[in-house]
Amino acid sequence: MSSTFNRRKFLQTSAVAGAAMLWSPKLHASQLPDALSAEIGKSKWDLDSPALLLDLDKLEFNLKAVSAPLAGTRVGVRPHVKTHKCPAIAKMQIDAGAVGVCAAKLSESEVMLENGISNVLMTGVNVTKPKIIKAMEIRKKYPGFIQAVDNPQNAQDLQDAAKAAGIIADVVVDIDVIKRSGVPAGEPALALAQLVDKLPNLRFRGILAYDGGVQHVKGFKARKTRAFKTFEPVVESYELIKSSGLNLEIFSGGGTGTYDMMHEIPGFTDGQVGSYVFMDCQYLEIGGAKNEDRFDDFEASLTVLTTIINANYPNRLVTDSGAKSFTLNKPTGWVVGEPDFLYNAGSDEYGTISFENANKTYRVGDKLEVIVPHCDPVVNLYDFMYGIRNEKVESILPILARGKSQ
Ligand SMILES: Cc1ncc(COP(=O)(O)O)c(C=O)c1O
């Protein structure tokens, strides 16, 4: 097989049509395409490790499943790219019907916009001067960029920068739910929305509110009760702003844990689901509407491939994947097919597995797949994911916004 063919096949089979554009100058490691084209078609078990694997059948299942309970409602999905940081996956989400995407940071938003994702709502605020100036430059270039604001001084700063850039910038007001970001609900939220509406270089587009505390509450009923309770002040703010006559075309919020509940919230327009694309141990444990024990509405599509490097002791295996491959999040990863294995990723470069029962005898060099504890920070540790179908590498998905934390 000639290298030309490899490269052509690689580009054809990369995650999305027109994937060549994703190998932009923004790519982290410029050698990546050539070095990786030879991996296409390999068995996943022949890949070196640690490596991030993405099961494409499971991913595609998740992309559809998230919209199923919303069919026939007015509510859409606006997936949060903080989870995958990968424009190729954002493109798949748009193709699956998303109304746009959310991004957490300005640099993350920029990577998406530069790589063909035209509708990006940044859920974090920009408060430093360089960021505010940059945000306006981005908005000037990309009309689909919307940014959040949660205090009057910041609204004024955005106004001044938008004026200096000669643009009218699109803004949503973030309403506080978990005392992390956002303006307090009620009158302060209304006053901020009215201020944004009045400022000549800002365009008020609506509100967002993220209830991070409720997403991992165990049990569907308990989660729903708490989600609706904590959202009451946000709904009141929505009613206040709406009855004041402002344009409220966006009312965005929620996450994977509440994806099938928020359409019952008055005025809500779209869910900011993130983790559903990959799933992780934290989410699998919370239970869903159909299964109280396991949240199996979505498939665990993301795993870390790891190699056993030491099997010298009974009931103990050591792997090449520690905290630098998994982060230190809890619970520690779950080994696929070995429910009795306890994976400890506490050492930087080593994972330690302890067990009483194993399905086979493992030797040095054997490989294992491990479901990750918390998907978002794990993805941020890798340059790319291997897209796997039928156990073989079908595509390479560069994580172009990896490390884009500003
Ligand atoms: C503002 C905001 N919206 C949405 C999400 C997505 O949440 P999840 O991954 O639980 O779907 C997050 C995750 O942290 C977030 O911070």
The ligand as a Gaussian input file, in Angstrom:
#p B3LYP/6-31G(d) Opt

LIG

0 1
 C      -22.012000      25.655000      31.644000
 C      -22.061000      24.195000      31.359000
 N      -23.038000      23.725000      30.554000
 C      -23.105000      22.420000      30.250000
 C      -22.190000      21.503000      30.730000
 C      -22.281000      20.058000      30.263000
 O      -22.477000      19.192000      31.274000
 P      -22.512000      17.603000      31.096000
 O      -21.163000      17.153000      30.713000
 O      -22.883000      17.185000      32.449000
 O      -23.532000      17.295000      30.078000
 C      -21.184000      21.942000      31.594000
 C      -20.233000      20.968000      32.197000
 O      -19.485000      21.205000      33.091000
 C      -21.101000      23.321000      31.904000
 O      -20.139000      23.805000      32.714000

